[in-house]
């Protein structure tokens, strides 16, 4: 097993996730089987109880694990399926060590950070790196490990020490370190001191970078590269310039142009892995398709405008998988994506008495969009605005997609304004509502007191109830599909007959046939919503079908997608 560690310095949010994903993609183009691990130095067991405004999106895995959003990057770029164990947190590791101590596994020894915690981290990495993550079912050849946070933080100290020891455990030719640093531009001059200081800190902790990936707003000048090379004790070919590009999908090609694959092949002796001809051919095909994708993106000029009506719009990372799903879909139909961010509460007049400018601006943005998306979320704030957006799309034949909470609020709006139960709502927002009034009710099997990891989570099946469904056609006329879920509430089964009699058809249900999963509105170009989160399974070269439908309908090319005129990029088996 080969290991590539990606760390970061100077500031957080520097792009380690994209760099790690891009590195993994390049190694995959060589025909290697690649897996990924994300280390998060926070005390939480997982990201499930964190506010999206605090930490960004919570990414849900097939096994129901609620993980850091970077695992979504890995899955999208590498077309792999990770597990909850691929996200290591301080809380998880300490919990494991303490449980062993309580059982007496340490045989009376004093339990310490070194060696017991650091050994637990190393053992965890070695164990998880061997888990098959792709359709081959085989053990991966190489593991990308992203160390979250910034090197030098107190929180990450045990992990840095564990990785220092780990390089000797696995051997020099099986361990490489990429350090991502910032090169700011001050008054037109590229400054290298922050990178020099970051590398000095890293080396003082016992880790020496093999590659320094320099993030900069502009292309690095040759003197800057040579200065970083000299003061950071690496060759000029080991300093990679990662400047701002049109889209993050260009980053792998940018790294390839600077011969990163050549360096890693030599540094990790990858030629010793005896890659099969079939794997090499698949890797070449992947590279060709990726190049075709970025070329197609660069040549697209027509724009499709999607209004994203959410409640966490102040932190765009709260909707990172949604954004990526829209990007994947827009690239498939060769359109430039423009996301119009609409804070749902701004659409509510009663909450804008002191700021009517926001109200009118929000409605102007909504009305000018080609399509409307209402994503997931929790709590009552902004839900009336979401219902207003759903009503606007329903009454004006605007393409609409609701996801999870979006599915629920669109149903509530329909029950109120079409079915005629004027005070209908969700028991999440109005707990005292009776089941004759509530359009959305608490799922009976859910724990109402313990929040962490108690929702309906992970990969679940959905069965189509009719062949006459737009979404079914987008999924390739399958009878059953599998998507990832994260919710506590469901559509009230007692109201289904009334709702469907008015034209809102629940075309997809769960395995039992009792829980509503998908609805479609009759006599509307594209008014679709799903209880599951289709964004979690969207891939760069294989867009999520509900999102593809929304973007295609908004761009006026849904018929071309449905009849096969718009095809996937390339012909290979990615």
N, C-alpha and C positions, 0 to 999 in steps of 0.2 A: 504494500500500500504506500502510495506517495501522498504527501500532505503539502498544501500550499496555504499559508496563513496570511490573511489580509488584516492589517492593523491601521490605525489612523492617528494622526497627530495634529497639533495646532488648534483645531476646532472640531466640534462634532458636526454631523450632518454634511460631511465633506464629499460623500458619494462612495463610501466603501462598499455598499451593497451592490451598486451598479458595476463597480470595478471587479468585485468578487464574481458576480454573475457573468460578466464579460470574459473574465479569465477562464471560468468554467466552460463557457461556450467555445472559446478558442481551442481548449484542450479536447473538447468533444468533436471538433472538426478534424482532429487528428485520428479519430476513431476510438478514443478512450471512453470508458464508462465513468461518469463523473457524479459525485455526490457532494452535498454541502452541509455544513453545520454552522449555526449562528450562536455565538456566546453573548448573552446579555447580562451585564454585571449588576442587575437590580435584585432586590430581595424577594420580589414577588415570585410565586411558584410559576405563574405564566402571565400572559398579557390580558387574560380574560376579564379581570375586574378593573382594568385601567380605562380612564376616560379617553376617547379619541382625541380630545383637545389637549390631553397631557402627553400622549405617547404616539399618536397617529392610529392608523387602522389596526384592528385586531384581525389577524389572518387565521382562518380556520382550515385545518388539515383533514384528510380523509378519516383519520382515526378519532376526530373530534378535538384534537389538540388546538388550543387557542394560543397563537404564537406571534412573534414579532413580524412586522410587515416585510422584512427582508427575505423571509422564507418564501413569500409570494414572488419576489424577484427571481429567486433561484428556480422555482418551479416553472415560471413563465419562460425564462431564457433557456433552461436546460431540458424542459419537457420531462421532468421527473416527479415522483410522488414521495414527499417526505413524511416523517412521523413526528409526533410530539417530542420524541427524544432527540430530534435533530436541532431543537432549540434548548440550549443549556442556560439556566439562570443560576444566580447565586443561591436563590431560595431552594431550587431543586437539589443542588449539590450539598448544601448544608443539611437539608432534610434527610438525604441519603446517609450522610456521615453520622448524623445524630441517631438515626434509627439503628444503624449498625452498632453504635456505642451502647444504646439501650439494650440491645440483644446480647451484648458482651462479646461481639465479634473481634474486638481489639485486645482481648485477653488481658484486661487490667492495665494496659498502657495509658499514659496520659495522651489524650487525643489533641492534636495540634494542627494548625494550618499547614505547616510543613512537618512531616511528609503526608499526613493522612488526607487532608483536603486536596492538596496538589496531586496526590496519587489517584484520588477519586476522580478528579477532572481528566487526568490522562487515560485512566481505564475507561471512562465514559466515552471519550473521543474514539479510542481504538475499537470499542464495541459497536458504536453507532456507525462508524465509517464503513463497516462491513455489511450493513443492511442493504439488500438489493433495492434499488429505487426506480428502475425502469422496467420495460416489458420483457427484457431478456431474462430477468430473474437471477442474474449473476451478480457476484460481489463486485463492487466498483473498483476501478483501477486507481483512482485518485480522489482525494477529498479536499474541498475548499473550506477552510475554517475562517469565518469572519469574527474578529474580536471587536465587540461593540464598545462604544464610548471612545475616550481618548486616552492613549498611553500616558501614564503618569497620574491618572485619577486613582484615588484610594480604593474605589470600588473594584477596579480591574486588577489590582495588585496580585491577588492569588492566582488569577488566570495567566497573567504575564509570567509569573514564576513557574507555573505548571508548564507553559509552553517552552520556557527556557530549558527545563528539565527534559521535556518531550523531544526536543531536537537531538538529544543524545540517546534517548531511548530508541528512536526509530532509525537513527543514522543520518549522516550528512547528506547523502545523495537521495534521501527520501523526505527531506524537509526543506522548504524554501519559504522565505518571508517577503511579502510585498507590503511596503509601508506607504500609505496615502497621505500626502502632506499638501499644504496650501502655499502657493506662491502669490501673494497679493501684489497688485499693481498700484503704486502710490505715485501720483503726478506723472504717470507714463513710465515709471521705472519698475521693473520686476524685482521684488525684494526676496532674498534667499535666507535672511537671518532666521525667520520662524522655522523654516525647514531644517536649518543647521541645528537649532536648539532642540527640535523634536527628535532628530536622529541621535543627538548627544544623549538625550534622556533615554532613548530606546537602548542604545549601546551600554549605558550605565546599568541597565537592568538585565544585561546578559543576552540581548537579542541583536543580531546584526542583519540589516536588511539586504536582501539579494537584489531587489528592485525598489526604486523610489518612484512612485507615481505622483507626479506633481500636478495638482489641480490649479488651473489658472483661467482667468476670463479670456485670455488671448494666447496665441501660440507662443511657446517658450523660445526665447532668442538663444542662439548658440552660446554666447558668453554666460548666460544664466545656467545652462546645462553644465558647462565646464566648471563653473564655480561650485555648483552643488556636488558635482562629481569629486572635485578636489577636497572640499571641506567635509564631505560625508563619507569619504573613503570607499567609493564605488567607481566602477568604470563609466565612461560617458554613455555606453550602450545600456547601462543599467538605470539610467535616468529617463523615465518616460514622461512625455508631455501629454497631459489629458486636458486639453482646453475645451471651452464651451463649443458644442456642435449643435446642428439642427435638431437632433433628437438623440436620446440615450442609446437608440439602436445603432448609431454610428460608432459608439465607443469600441466594440469588439474589432471593427475594421481599423479604427485608429490605432489600437494596440498592435494589430497584426502588421500594419505598415511600419511600425517601429521594431519589428522582429521579436516580439515578446515570445511567440511560440518557439522560435529558434533557440532563444535563450533558455527557456524552461525545458526544452527537449534535451539540451546539453547539460544544464544544471542538475536535472533530476534523472538523467540517463534513461529517458523514456523509450529509447530504442530497444531496451532490454525487455520490454513488456510483451514482445511478440504479438503485435496487433494483427488480427486476421484481415485478409484482403476485403472481405465483405464489410467489416467494420470501417476500414479505410475508405471504401467507396461510399458508405453512408455518411461518413464525416465530410467528404468532399461535396456530396449532394447538399448537406446541411449548409455548408459555406456558400455554395452557389445560390441556394434559396435565400439565404440571409442577405447576400449582395443584391439579389433581384429585388428584395423587399425595400432596402434602403434606397435603391435607385428609383423604384416606383414612387417612393415617398417624395424624393427630391423633385420628381417631374410632375407631381400633382399640384394643381393650382386652384381648382374649384373647391369651395369651402362648404362644409356642413356645420351648422351651428346648433349645438345641443345645450339647452338650459338644464343645469344640475341644481335642483331645488332641495337643499339639504339644511341640516341644523348644526353642522360642524365646519362650515365653509371658511372659518377664520384660519383653520389649519388644513391646507390642501392634502397633506398626507393622511388625513382621516378617511379619504376616499381613494387611496392610491390604486387599489385593484379595480375600482370603477373607472378611474381615469385611464388605466392601462387597457381595460377591456374596450373602451371607446376608441382608444388609439389603434388597437389591433384591428378593430372593425373598420375604421376609416381608411386604414392602409389597404385592407382587402378590397374596398370599393374605390380606391385611388382618389380619395378626397382629403383635403386639409381639414383637420378637426379644429373647431373653435368651441371651447367650453365657456358658457356664460354662467358665472357663479351667482346664484340667487339664494340669499339667506331666507329660509322659509318664513320666519317670523316677520320679515319685512313686507310680506304679502298680506299681513293681517292689519286692517285699518285701526282696530281698537287698540293695538299695541304701538301705534305710530303717531299718537296725538302730538307728541313733542317733536317729531321729525317726519313730516309728510314728504320730504324730499326722498328719503329712503323708500317710502311706500311707492311713490310714482316711478322712481327709477327701477325698482324691482319689477313692477308690472310691465314697464316698457321693455325690459330685458326679456321677460317671459314671452310677451306677445311677439317679439321680433325673432324668436328662436324657430328653427326648422323642426325641432323635436324636443320633448320634455322627459326628463328622467327624475324620478323620486327614489333615492336610495334608502338603505336601512338606517336604523337608529333606535334610541331608547328614550322614553320619557315623553311628556305631553307638549313640551315647548316646540312651537313651530308647526304642530300637526294641523292646525286649522289652515295655515298657509299652504301646506302640502295638499290639503283637500281642495283648496281653491285652484291650485295648479292643475290637479287631476280633473276638476270640473271644466276648466278652460280647455284642456286637451280633448276631453270627451265631447263637449258641445261644439267645438270648432274643427273637428277632424284633424287635429294635430297628432302626429305619431307620439305615443306615450309608452314608457316602460316603468313599472313599479317593482321595486325589489324589497322583499321582506316587509319592513314598515311601510314602504310605498305600496305594496300589495294590500296591506290592511287599510291604510287611509283611503285608498281609491275605492275599496269596497264600502267603507263607512260613508263616503260621499255619495255613492250610488244608492245605498240603503236610505239615506236621508232624502235625497232629491228626486229619486226615481221610484223607489219602492214606497216611500212615503212615511217612514218612521223618523220623524223630524229630529228627535232628540237622541238618535242612535249614536253610539260611540264605542270605544274599546274599554274593556274592564281594566286595562292598564292605566287609562287616564281617569276613568270614573268607576271605581271599584264597586260602588253600590248599585250599578245598573243591573236590571234583571236580564235573564237570558232571552226574554221576549223582545228586549230593546237593544241589547248589545250585539253589534255586528261582529265584534272580535272578543273572544273569551280566553280565559286562562286554560292552558292544556292540563287535563286532570292529573297527568303523571309527574308534573314538574314540582320540585321543592320550592316553596314560596319563601323560605327563610334563609337558606344557604345559597349565596349567589354564584360563587366560583365553580365553574365546570358543571353546572346543573341544568343548563338549557338543553334543548334538542339540538345536538351537535354532530357534525361530521357527515360523511357520505350516506345518503339515503336514496331509495328508489322512488320514482314517480311514474305512474302509469297513465298513458293517454286514454281518454274515454271516448274519443271520436277520431275518425280519420280526417275529418274536415276541420283541420286546425293549422293555422299559419306556423305556429311554433313547432308542431310535429313535422311539418315539411322542412323547416330549417334544420331540425335534428336528423334529417335523412329518413323520415317515415318510420322511425323506431317505435315499437309498442311501449318500451320502458326505457327511461333515461336515469342516470345517477348524477346527482348534484349535491353540493355541500350546504348544510343548514346551520343556522344559529338563531334560535327564537324560543320564546316562552309562551307566546299566544298564538291562537289559530282562529280562522273564520268560524263563526257560530254555526254548527251543523243544522240547528233548528230553522235557520233563515234561508238555507240554500234554495229550497223550492221556490220561495217568493222572489229571490234575487234572479234566478235563472228564467223565471216566467217573464221578466222584464227585459231580457236580452243579454245579460252578463253571464256567460257560460263558463262553468268551471271544467275546463277541458282536460285537466290533469289532477289526479288524486294520488295519495300515498298507497303503499302496498295493501293496506286494509280496505281502501276505498272509502274511508270515512273522513280523512283530513284533506282539505282543499290545498292544492299546490300551485295551480296555474289557472288564471282566467283570461278570456278573450271576449271583447265586446263585439256583438254582431253589427254589421253595416258600418264599420269604421276601418280606415286604411291600416291602422296598427295601434290598437289599444290593448296592451298585454301587460300582465304582471305575474310575478312568481313569489311564492313564500320562501323559496330557497335563495341562495346567493350565487347566481351564475358567474359572477366576476371572479370567484375563487379558482375556477378551472380554466379560465381563458389563457391561451398561449399566444405568443407572438405570431407564430405561423398557423395558428388554429383558433380564431376568435370565438368567444362565447356566442352561442347561437341567439339568445334573446337580445344581446347587445348588437350583434350583427344585423338583426332584424330592425331594431330601432334606427341605427345609423343608415341602413339601406333605404328604409321607408322615408326617413327625413331627407335623404338625398334624391329621392324619387327613382331609385333603382331596385326596389324590393322584388319586383317581378323578374328582373334579370338574375338576381341571386337565386330565387326560387326555381327558375327554369334552367339554371346551370350556365347561363351566359357569362357570369362573373365567377371565375374558378379560383381555387387556392393557388398561391404563387409556387411555381415549380411542380414537378411531377414525382419527386422522391418521397420516400417513406420516412418522414421525420418523426 
